Amino acid sequence: MKLSPNDRAWFDKELRAIAAARAGPSEADLAQAPVLSDWKAAISPGGHVMLCGEVVNHPLLGHASIHTSQPVAIDPEAGWARTASRWYRLGRSIDALEAELAESMNGRKVKADTIRLTLPGFINLNDPALLAQLLAEYITRVREIDAADRSASGEEE
């Protein structure tokens, strides 16, 4: 398999992001990162994992409702996620917002899934283990495609 120059550049960017995520963000990385709040991991209609939410201080989008490109890593406890393009600082998750909304109903009983925030056509990823598995599978595919391209190009890994 031989990648086009544009695809090769994208895979190189993905590989750098994977390496950066493995090392984890520095304080400076997070200080400069846009903040994604009211976020949720989801699977897009095309089958890609992405994060959906409200972003602040995005270098291209400013303040907006967004869905990210495919993340390569996420650590909600440490408050960060990494895509090929950038780090994100994670604010409140949509799950926390849903819990706050349910609690604000003054103790009234809420039926399961009464308060459910999702994008049409997207599938919410509520299982952290499944999210980790899908990200690991994505990284494996990226590395396999990289290796096949380097082999076809006569390059060593």
C-alpha positions, 0 to 999 in steps of 0.5 A: 500500500502506497499512501499519497503525499497528503495521506502520508502527511496525515499519518505522520501527524497521527503518529506524532499525536499518538507518541505525544499522548503516550507521554502525556501533556505538559502543563504548557500543553494544557495551558494552551489547549482549548477547553471542551465542556459538556462533552461526550464520547460518541461514534459518528454515523461513519463509525469514527470515535469523536468527542462532542461538546462546547469548545472555548478558545479553539484556534480555528473555531473560537467558541462553538459546539463541535465534534472533534476529529478522531481522538487517539487518547483520553484521560477524563480523570486527568482532564485531557484528550488528544486528537491528531491536531491538538490537546483538549482540556476536558471540562464538565462531561455531558453525563455530569450535566445530565445528573445536574439536570435530573437533580434540579427536578426537585426530587421528582422521579425521573424515568430512565433516559428521560434526560438524554443528550445526544446528536442525531445519528451518533451513538453515545459511548458510555462505556469507558472500557469500550472507548479505550478498546476502540481507541487502541484498535484505531491506533493499531490500524494507524500503525498497520497502515504506516508500516504497509506504506513504509514497506511499499516505499522501501522505508524502514520503520 
